[in-house]
Amino acid sequence: MYIFINLIAILIAYFYATFSEWAIHKYILHGLGKNKNSWFSFHWHSHHKSCRKNKNKDDHYKKFLSLPVRREILGLYALLVIHLPIYYLMPYFYYTLVVCSVRYFYVHQKSHIDVEWGIRNIPWHHDHHMGKDQDANWGVTTDIWDTILKTRKKGIKM
């Protein structure tokens, strides 16, 4: 029974993490990030700007802890710290959040260093940056929430 409960916790944590990724991207990184005075402005004014100029490449990921990358890592770390109390109730849920955070950073970074890999493996994220409407396709590691919430716009280029 203990194994079954842990498997359910892992599954719920995965859906929670991917939904959080979708919501944070939509409401915080774009909602607050479009304001130049916001701490989150790095996302819109640096990351998106760089991607649009360079066919979805963002060379900030090649520089060790450039400002946008440092802020992305700090944001992920802060989310894990905020969720730390969950560890004491449901450790497997928390471990899954850690794995999802590392996976998110890896996938996001790789998609902006190796654009062809990104197009093949996470085309919705390429569409997010290179499509006409950058206020769509909020998922990075998965498009499940964009599909469910009808925010997925396929292949509409600028």
Backbone torsions as a table, in degrees:
resi	resn	phi	psi	omega
1	MET	NA	-37.3	-179.5
2	TYR	-61.2	-40.4	179.3
3	ILE	-64.2	-43.2	179.7
4	PHE	-61.0	-43.4	179.3
5	ILE	-63.1	-42.5	178.3
6	ASN	-65.4	-38.6	176.9
7	LEU	-63.9	-40.0	177.0
8	ILE	-65.1	-42.1	178.7
9	ALA	-61.2	-41.3	178.9
10	ILE	-64.0	-44.6	179.8
11	LEU	-63.4	-46.3	178.9
12	ILE	-64.1	-40.5	178.9
13	ALA	-63.6	-38.7	178.0
14	TYR	-61.9	-47.5	179.3
15	PHE	-65.9	-38.1	176.8
16	TYR	-63.5	-44.9	-178.9
17	ALA	-64.8	-44.2	-178.6
18	THR	-71.6	-32.9	174.6
19	PHE	-68.7	-40.6	177.7
20	SER	-61.3	-42.2	176.7
21	GLU	-56.5	-47.5	179.9
22	TRP	-61.1	-50.2	-175.7
23	ALA	-68.1	-42.1	179.1
24	ILE	-64.2	-41.6	179.1
25	HIS	-62.7	-45.6	-177.2
26	LYS	-70.9	-52.3	-169.3
27	TYR	-91.7	-28.8	-178.0
28	ILE	-101.8	-57.3	-175.5
29	LEU	-66.8	-33.1	175.8
30	HIS	-97.7	-44.3	-179.0
31	GLY	-60.1	-57.1	178.6
32	LEU	-83.6	-30.2	-173.7
33	GLY	-68.5	-19.0	178.5
34	LYS	-75.6	-16.8	176.1
35	ASN	-81.0	118.3	-176.9
36	LYS	-60.2	-21.7	-179.4
37	ASN	-88.8	-3.0	-178.1
38	SER	-82.1	147.6	175.1
39	TRP	-60.1	-27.6	-176.6
40	PHE	-87.3	3.3	-177.5
41	SER	-62.7	-20.3	177.4
42	PHE	-54.2	-34.8	-174.8
43	HIS	-67.0	-51.5	-176.7
44	TRP	-78.9	-48.9	-170.6
45	HIS	-83.1	-14.9	177.2
46	SER	-115.7	-59.4	-174.7
47	HIS	-63.8	-53.8	-178.9
48	HIS	-64.5	-40.4	-179.9
49	LYS	-60.6	-45.9	179.1
50	SER	-62.9	-43.6	-179.1
51	CYS	-63.8	-43.3	-179.2
52	ARG	-64.1	-38.2	-178.3
53	LYS	-72.9	-29.8	-168.6
54	ASN	-118.6	30.3	176.7
55	LYS	55.8	42.3	176.6
56	ASN	82.5	4.0	172.7
57	LYS	-82.0	142.4	173.3
58	ASP	-132.7	102.3	-176.1
59	ASP	-69.4	-8.0	175.1
60	HIS	-59.0	-29.9	-179.6
61	TYR	-72.5	-15.2	178.0
62	LYS	-87.1	-17.3	-179.8
63	LYS	-94.3	132.6	-178.5
64	PHE	-63.0	114.2	176.5
65	LEU	52.4	47.4	171.4
66	SER	-61.5	163.2	-175.0
67	LEU	-53.5	-50.7	-179.7
68	PRO	-62.2	-40.0	180.0
69	VAL	-68.2	-42.3	178.1
70	ARG	-59.4	-42.6	-179.8
71	ARG	-68.5	-36.1	176.7
72	GLU	-63.4	-45.4	179.2
73	ILE	-65.0	-43.6	178.0
74	LEU	-60.8	-39.6	177.7
75	GLY	-62.4	-45.1	178.1
76	LEU	-63.6	-42.5	178.9
77	TYR	-62.7	-44.1	179.4
78	ALA	-60.8	-40.7	178.3
79	LEU	-62.8	-39.6	178.6
80	LEU	-68.1	-37.3	177.6
81	VAL	-65.7	-43.8	178.7
82	ILE	-59.9	-36.4	-178.2
83	HIS	-87.3	-1.8	-176.8
84	LEU	-53.9	-38.8	178.3
85	PRO	-56.9	-26.0	178.3
86	ILE	-63.1	-29.6	-179.6
87	TYR	-54.3	-39.3	-176.2
88	TYR	-73.0	-19.6	178.1
89	LEU	-99.4	-42.7	-175.9
90	MET	-140.7	82.1	-175.5
91	PRO	-58.7	-37.7	-178.9
92	TYR	-68.6	-31.6	173.9
93	PHE	-61.9	-47.6	-179.3
94	TYR	-65.6	-43.6	178.2
95	TYR	-57.6	-39.4	178.9
96	THR	-64.7	-39.1	176.5
97	LEU	-62.2	-39.8	178.5
98	VAL	-63.3	-47.9	179.7
99	VAL	-61.4	-42.2	179.4
100	CYS	-65.1	-35.2	177.9
101	SER	-67.2	-44.6	178.3
102	VAL	-65.1	-43.4	177.9
103	ARG	-60.8	-44.5	178.8
104	TYR	-56.2	-50.7	-177.8
105	PHE	-62.5	-44.2	-179.9
106	TYR	-60.6	-50.2	-177.5
107	VAL	-64.4	-44.0	-179.1
108	HIS	-63.7	-47.8	179.3
109	GLN	-60.5	-48.9	-177.5
110	LYS	-61.3	-37.7	-178.1
111	SER	-67.3	-23.0	-179.8
112	HIS	-100.9	-7.1	173.2
113	ILE	-97.9	-43.9	179.6
114	ASP	-114.4	85.6	-173.3
115	VAL	-60.0	-39.3	179.7
116	GLU	-62.0	-39.4	176.2
117	TRP	-60.9	-43.7	179.5
118	GLY	-62.1	-42.3	179.1
119	ILE	-62.7	-41.9	-179.4
120	ARG	-70.5	-40.1	-169.0
121	ASN	-101.2	-31.3	178.4
122	ILE	-138.2	65.1	-174.7
123	PRO	-60.1	-27.6	178.9
124	TRP	-63.7	-32.6	179.4
125	HIS	-74.9	-36.8	173.9
126	HIS	-61.5	-43.5	177.6
127	ASP	-61.4	-35.0	178.8
128	HIS	-60.3	-44.8	-177.5
129	HIS	-82.8	-38.2	-170.0
130	MET	-104.5	-7.9	178.1
131	GLY	-76.3	170.2	178.3
132	LYS	-59.4	-39.6	-174.4
133	ASP	-108.6	104.0	177.9
134	GLN	-81.2	1.3	175.3
135	ASP	-104.0	52.1	176.4
136	ALA	-156.7	171.7	176.4
137	ASN	57.0	61.1	-172.6
138	TRP	-77.8	-24.4	179.9
139	GLY	-69.4	145.0	176.1
140	VAL	-107.1	-56.3	-176.8
141	THR	-82.6	-19.9	178.5
142	THR	-151.8	154.4	176.2
143	ASP	-104.6	15.3	-176.5
144	ILE	-58.9	-43.5	-177.4
145	TRP	-75.0	-32.6	174.1
146	ASP	-63.8	-38.0	178.6
147	THR	-68.2	-48.2	-178.9
148	ILE	-63.7	-43.2	-174.8
149	LEU	-93.7	6.8	175.4
150	LYS	57.9	40.8	175.8
151	THR	-110.4	9.9	178.4
152	ARG	-86.0	124.4	174.9
153	LYS	-123.2	112.2	-173.8
154	LYS	-84.4	131.2	164.8
155	GLY	50.7	27.9	178.6
156	ILE	-89.9	101.7	-175.9
157	LYS	-84.8	160.1	179.8
158	MET	-66.0	NA	NA
